[in-house]
Amino acid sequence: MNSKEIIESNLNTSTPTNSQQLMQRSLQSVWHPCTQMQHHESVPLIPVTHGRGAWLYDADGKRYLDAISSWWVNLFGHANPRINAALKDQLDKLEHAMLAGFTHEPVIQLSERLSALTGNVLGHCFYASDGASAVEIALKMSFHAWRNLGHSSKQEFVCLQGSYHGETIGALAVTDVSLFRDAYGPMLSANRAHVVMSPDARGAQKGETAADVALRAAHALEMLLQQRGSHIAALIIEPLVQCATGMAMHDPVYLAEVRALCDRYQIHLIFDEIAVGCGRTGTFFASEQAASSDGQAIWPDFVCLSKGISGGYLPLSLVMTRDEIYQAFYDTDVRRGFLHSHSYTGNPLACRAALATLDIFDQDDVLNANRRKAQRITAALQPLAQHQQVQHFRQRGMIWAFDGVMSDAAATTFSRRFFSKALEHELLLRPIGRTVYLMPPYILDDAECDDLAARTAAVFESVIDNA
Ligand SMILES: Cc1ncc(COP(=O)(O)O)c(C=O)c1O
């Protein structure tokens, strides 16, 4: 079927609804992300007209609980009055100004406040728009810093099995999800990173704890560093939860181990907190849940942040780094500077949205409130956790995941079937393979928490029965 035929076959009423008309126009003109467009022959496209709180509404007035925070970005609900007010105020002051040669209050304040959250260990913030750009920046900064410091042999990178760091070429080179990477293999081969064992707790052998798996993974990393350490610039990891590979969770001891190894072998450590930062795992930065053997906080050399930092309002990403790295670029020679740029770097509107987001964290004591919410959701999900066809039920902060037990054949269509069934239950949920996960915004009330769990269970029952 061509796209016109798809559209016609979807228009099964003589007078198309508003939703159907928008769907038709979208399928004709918009190429949607992360989508095999042909799947829209059977899976509906949902034209959204507005959002309120945790809910999205379509053009026919149907509503959907946004249980994955619109790709993990939305923290405090759609059309949040406090973020809206900040943006309206900023709109009348300054919508944008280039950040080379100019600066402005929102970007300064945001850098100061984020730096303070790291105890000023990571005191310099470099801005971009999407998560993948932040990853590119961290990789380039690491590479260039070593070069400026006279270690130009350090040109290689290390990532974890199942890692996901974005879709641009540099970010794909440190991504180990074959579905996203394989088509571009030849483009990446020159930069392909070393891939080491993931500390994913599901890999536990008989009698092993999650911490044992973490130590085993750290040992595998050390084997590589012993051989290639002098050629390696940086290790990049998603601390605590490797999200896009299917919410693979690991013990915090892994973070302490890799920090110690990176120090020992003189390798930069990049924490990609794009998905797990901003309170998602229970602390503002996921890495705050780890401590070194003498009880000190663990900080990497670079933190990448994006997604939730603007409350899910505007594209904003940033890389935070240490003074030593910053100083490695500080020179009279322009070529020793970090000349990377994007047109919208440090956009004032996006920074104001981020400042309003940080204000909500402070004003509403969000991290503690989330602890109570998480307990309630975990309790409500117990029937699912005990389900015979559920494996590896897991939770960290405001992320829940479990793996459906089914045949490989059923698994190939499970995610799409689950997504469609969930819509019938007014839920926006998109499993990754056979992994169902919840990453709701932080504003669900008690009834919504219970409802989310009950509806997820109902969808799972009906989809797994037909697996
Ligand atoms: C850990 C991680 N890094 C990087 C990215 C890429 O971010 P973006 O999609 O904004 O480019 C993502 C996106 O899901 C992610 O989860």
The ligand as a Gaussian input file, in Angstrom:
#p B3LYP/6-31G(d) Opt

LIG

0 1
 C       20.735000       7.736000      27.873000
 C       20.404000       8.525000      26.652000
 N       21.358000       9.224000      26.044000
 C       21.119000       9.962000      24.955000
 C       19.850000      10.019000      24.410000
 C       19.614000      10.842000      23.171000
 O       18.826000      11.956000      23.476000
 P       18.041000      12.703000      22.306000
 O       16.975000      11.757000      21.851000
 O       17.480000      13.931000      22.948000
 O       19.030000      12.997000      21.243000
 C       18.822000       9.288000      24.996000
 C       17.466000       9.283000      24.422000
 O       16.623000       8.482000      24.739000
 C       19.102000       8.501000      26.150000
 O       18.166000       7.765000      26.746000

